[in-house]
């Protein structure tokens, strides 16, 4: 019996060692076949919004378009993914970052501002966009923050505007909406007195609804937009940053910015370096 045990134990150790080596090879093969740790290594699954024009929006044909969409597609192509391998899915803004954190999407792309609080649950690429927070309203007396006192102000849940308004518009009644379209509908039917959103989106709504005006613009350069990835997915983050910087350096970013934000100030940090 002693002889049996003395032989069996090394056999078990050898078997365990072989299994460990096999798993090591399997893990290496998986890394080679899926270097960015994607949900599906043949595609990039991207959560976005369908009503955040000019950043991200769905067209009448059901396609996604906008500055963020075109920029991300370009970055993905630099990583080796064809356009049809980048799969965009629309969601409410408040669900985008949780969906990345929970593994539903590989990336979230929708002019998502980088904040320390958000970085507790997800990682952000380097910044690629900065802008203004704006008040959209039909009311002539709302020309500054003081004019919001006692008013009902619409905000999209989970946005920088909501965070800013909670901190700075303490005498204002905040009304939360899932997206800009529903908030502007509430503005047009009198549910709210004003809506707090991004400048470029606000400008677009004024062309659709002439009664609405942009009356207040607040600079927001301390929380630039970035691509959101699952926390700890360093390989994907580094590849996105590399593609972003290449798009800025060769003028792609500048071309897209001029296309989608004609006449808007252009941050020098995103332009080609000599």
ROPA-414954 format. One record per residue (C-alpha): x, y, z; residue in three letters; residue number from 0. Coordinates in steps of 0.2 Angstrom, whole numbers. Layout:
ROPA-414954
RODO     xx     yy     zz  residu  num
RODO      X      Y      Z     ALA  NUM
...
end
This chain:
ROPA-414954
RODO     xx     yy     zz  residu  num
RODO      0      0      0     UNK    0
RODO     14     12      4     UNK    1
RODO     22      8    -13     UNK    2
RODO      5     13    -21     UNK    3
RODO      4     29    -12     UNK    4
RODO     22     33    -16     UNK    5
RODO     18     31    -35     UNK    6
RODO      1     38    -35     UNK    7
RODO      6     55    -28     UNK    8
RODO     19     60    -41     UNK    9
RODO      6     54    -54     UNK   10
RODO     -7     66    -47     UNK   11
RODO      6     80    -47     UNK   12
RODO     11     76    -65     UNK   13
RODO     -7     77    -70     UNK   14
RODO    -10     93    -61     UNK   15
RODO      6    100    -69     UNK   16
RODO      0     95    -86     UNK   17
RODO    -17    102    -84     UNK   18
RODO     -9    119    -78     UNK   19
RODO      2    119    -93     UNK   20
RODO    -13    115   -104     UNK   21
RODO    -23    130    -97     UNK   22
RODO     -8    141    -99     UNK   23
RODO     -7    137   -118     UNK   24
RODO    -26    139   -119     UNK   25
RODO    -25    156   -110     UNK   26
RODO    -11    161   -122     UNK   27
RODO    -21    156   -137     UNK   28
RODO    -36    166   -130     UNK   29
RODO    -26    181   -128     UNK   30
RODO    -19    180   -146     UNK   31
RODO    -37    177   -153     UNK   32
RODO    -45    191   -142     UNK   33
RODO    -31    203   -138     UNK   34
RODO    -43    217   -132     UNK   35
RODO    -54    205   -121     UNK   36
RODO    -70    209   -131     UNK   37
RODO    -86    201   -128     UNK   38
RODO    -85    194   -146     UNK   39
RODO    -67    195   -153     UNK   40
RODO    -73    198   -171     UNK   41
RODO    -83    214   -166     UNK   42
RODO    -83    229   -155     UNK   43
RODO   -100    231   -146     UNK   44
RODO   -103    249   -143     UNK   45
RODO   -117    257   -132     UNK   46
RODO   -122    274   -138     UNK   47
RODO   -137    286   -139     UNK   48
RODO   -150    289   -152     UNK   49
RODO   -154    307   -149     UNK   50
RODO   -138    316   -145     UNK   51
RODO   -136    325   -161     UNK   52
RODO   -123    330   -167     UNK   53
RODO   -113    318   -156     UNK   54
RODO   -123    302   -158     UNK   55
RODO   -140    299   -166     UNK   56
RODO   -150    287   -176     UNK   57
RODO   -155    292   -194     UNK   58
RODO   -172    288   -202     UNK   59
RODO   -164    272   -209     UNK   60
RODO   -159    266   -192     UNK   61
RODO   -141    269   -194     UNK   62
RODO   -130    278   -181     UNK   63
RODO   -121    294   -186     UNK   64
RODO   -113    309   -178     UNK   65
RODO    -96    315   -172     UNK   66
RODO    -93    302   -159     UNK   67
RODO    -99    288   -170     UNK   68
RODO    -88    293   -185     UNK   69
RODO    -73    296   -174     UNK   70
RODO    -75    279   -164     UNK   71
RODO    -77    270   -181     UNK   72
RODO    -61    278   -187     UNK   73
RODO    -51    273   -172     UNK   74
RODO    -58    255   -173     UNK   75
RODO    -53    254   -191     UNK   76
RODO    -35    258   -185     UNK   77
RODO    -36    244   -173     UNK   78
RODO    -41    232   -188     UNK   79
RODO    -60    232   -187     UNK   80
RODO    -70    235   -202     UNK   81
RODO    -85    247   -201     UNK   82
RODO    -97    232   -201     UNK   83
RODO    -88    225   -186     UNK   84
RODO    -92    240   -175     UNK   85
RODO   -109    236   -168     UNK   86
RODO   -118    251   -161     UNK   87
RODO   -134    249   -149     UNK   88
RODO   -144    264   -143     UNK   89
RODO   -148    266   -124     UNK   90
RODO   -153    279   -111     UNK   91
RODO   -138    288   -106     UNK   92
RODO   -140    283    -88     UNK   93
RODO   -138    265    -93     UNK   94
RODO   -122    266   -104     UNK   95
RODO   -109    266    -91     UNK   96
RODO   -117    252    -80     UNK   97
RODO   -119    242    -96     UNK   98
RODO   -100    243    -99     UNK   99
RODO    -96    239    -81     UNK  100
RODO   -108    224    -82     UNK  101
RODO   -101    217    -98     UNK  102
RODO   -115    221   -110     UNK  103
RODO   -105    232   -121     UNK  104
RODO    -86    233   -124     UNK  105
RODO    -87    252   -125     UNK  106
RODO    -98    267   -122     UNK  107
RODO    -98    281   -134     UNK  108
RODO   -109    297   -132     UNK  109
RODO    -99    312   -128     UNK  110
RODO    -97    305   -110     UNK  111
RODO    -88    317    -99     UNK  112
RODO    -74    310    -88     UNK  113
RODO    -76    313    -69     UNK  114
RODO    -68    305    -54     UNK  115
RODO    -84    298    -48     UNK  116
RODO    -87    289    -65     UNK  117
RODO    -69    282    -65     UNK  118
RODO    -73    273    -49     UNK  119
RODO    -83    260    -59     UNK  120
RODO    -77    262    -77     UNK  121
RODO    -61    267    -86     UNK  122
RODO    -60    282    -99     UNK  123
RODO    -49    284   -114     UNK  124
RODO    -39    301   -116     UNK  125
RODO    -51    315   -119     UNK  126
RODO    -56    320   -136     UNK  127
RODO    -70    333   -134     UNK  128
RODO    -74    348   -123     UNK  129
RODO    -88    360   -124     UNK  130
RODO   -102    370   -114     UNK  131
RODO   -117    366   -104     UNK  132
RODO   -131    376   -110     UNK  133
RODO   -149    382   -105     UNK  134
RODO   -162    379   -118     UNK  135
RODO   -179    389   -115     UNK  136
RODO   -193    399   -123     UNK  137
RODO   -193    410   -108     UNK  138
RODO   -186    427   -110     UNK  139
RODO   -182    430    -92     UNK  140
RODO   -170    415    -90     UNK  141
RODO   -154    424    -95     UNK  142
RODO   -143    418    -81     UNK  143
RODO   -142    406    -67     UNK  144
RODO   -152    418    -56     UNK  145
RODO   -167    416    -68     UNK  146
RODO   -168    398    -64     UNK  147
RODO   -173    400    -46     UNK  148
RODO   -190    393    -43     UNK  149
RODO   -191    386    -61     UNK  150
RODO   -193    368    -66     UNK  151
RODO   -177    363    -75     UNK  152
RODO   -175    347    -86     UNK  153
RODO   -160    337    -85     UNK  154
RODO   -155    320    -93     UNK  155
RODO   -152    308    -79     UNK  156
RODO   -134    303    -76     UNK  157
RODO   -126    317    -86     UNK  158
RODO   -114    331    -82     UNK  159
RODO   -128    343    -83     UNK  160
RODO   -138    334    -69     UNK  161
RODO   -122    333    -58     UNK  162
RODO   -119    352    -61     UNK  163
RODO   -137    357    -58     UNK  164
RODO   -138    347    -42     UNK  165
RODO   -123    356    -35     UNK  166
RODO   -126    374    -42     UNK  167
RODO   -144    376    -45     UNK  168
RODO   -150    372    -27     UNK  169
RODO   -166    384    -28     UNK  170
RODO   -171    375    -45     UNK  171
RODO   -184    361    -46     UNK  172
RODO   -174    348    -56     UNK  173
RODO   -185    336    -67     UNK  174
RODO   -176    321    -74     UNK  175
RODO   -178    313    -91     UNK  176
RODO   -171    298    -99     UNK  177
RODO   -165    308   -115     UNK  178
RODO   -165    325   -123     UNK  179
RODO   -180    322   -135     UNK  180
RODO   -192    318   -120     UNK  181
RODO   -185    333   -111     UNK  182
RODO   -187    345   -125     UNK  183
RODO   -205    338   -128     UNK  184
RODO   -208    342   -109     UNK  185
RODO   -201    359   -113     UNK  186
RODO   -212    362   -127     UNK  187
RODO   -228    356   -118     UNK  188
RODO   -224    366   -102     UNK  189
RODO   -219    352    -91     UNK  190
RODO   -203    361    -88     UNK  191
RODO   -197    379    -90     UNK  192
RODO   -180    376    -97     UNK  193
RODO   -169    361   -101     UNK  194
RODO   -150    359    -97     UNK  195
RODO   -140    350   -110     UNK  196
RODO   -124    351   -121     UNK  197
RODO   -122    367   -131     UNK  198
RODO   -121    358   -148     UNK  199
RODO   -137    348   -145     UNK  200
RODO   -145    363   -139     UNK  201
RODO   -141    373   -154     UNK  202
RODO   -148    359   -165     UNK  203
RODO   -165    360   -156     UNK  204
RODO   -166    378   -159     UNK  205
RODO   -166    375   -178     UNK  206
RODO   -180    362   -176     UNK  207
RODO   -190    373   -163     UNK  208
RODO   -188    392   -167     UNK  209
RODO   -197    397   -151     UNK  210
RODO   -183    389   -141     UNK  211
RODO   -167    399   -137     UNK  212
RODO   -150    395   -130     UNK  213
RODO   -149    408   -116     UNK  214
RODO   -134    402   -104     UNK  215
RODO   -118    394   -109     UNK  216
RODO   -106    387    -95     UNK  217
RODO    -89    381   -100     UNK  218
RODO    -85    363    -96     UNK  219
RODO    -67    360   -100     UNK  220
RODO    -63    350    -84     UNK  221
RODO    -72    335    -89     UNK  222
RODO    -68    331   -107     UNK  223
RODO    -77    317   -116     UNK  224
RODO    -69    300   -117     UNK  225
RODO    -73    282   -123     UNK  226
RODO    -78    271   -109     UNK  227
RODO    -72    254   -106     UNK  228
RODO    -73    240    -93     UNK  229
RODO    -62    244    -78     UNK  230
RODO    -45    235    -80     UNK  231
RODO    -46    232    -98     UNK  232
RODO    -29    240   -101     UNK  233
RODO    -26    232   -118     UNK  234
RODO    -42    240   -126     UNK  235
RODO    -39    256   -117     UNK  236
RODO    -21    258   -124     UNK  237
RODO    -27    253   -142     UNK  238
RODO    -41    266   -141     UNK  239
RODO    -29    280   -135     UNK  240
RODO    -16    275   -149     UNK  241
RODO    -30    277   -162     UNK  242
RODO    -36    293   -155     UNK  243
RODO    -20    301   -155     UNK  244
RODO    -16    295   -173     UNK  245
RODO    -33    302   -178     UNK  246
RODO    -29    319   -170     UNK  247
RODO    -11    319   -177     UNK  248
RODO    -16    316   -195     UNK  249
RODO    -30    328   -196     UNK  250
RODO    -45    316   -195     UNK  251
RODO    -51    323   -179     UNK  252
RODO    -50    341   -186     UNK  253
RODO    -60    336   -201     UNK  254
RODO    -74    328   -192     UNK  255
RODO    -75    342   -179     UNK  256
RODO    -77    355   -194     UNK  257
RODO    -90    344   -201     UNK  258
RODO   -101    342   -186     UNK  259
RODO    -97    358   -176     UNK  260
RODO    -96    371   -190     UNK  261
RODO    -91    388   -182     UNK  262
RODO    -88    381   -165     UNK  263
RODO    -71    385   -155     UNK  264
RODO    -58    371   -158     UNK  265
RODO    -47    365   -144     UNK  266
RODO    -29    366   -149     UNK  267
RODO    -24    351   -139     UNK  268
RODO    -34    340   -151     UNK  269
RODO    -25    347   -167     UNK  270
RODO    -10    340   -176     UNK  271
RODO      7    344   -168     UNK  272
RODO     21    351   -179     UNK  273
end
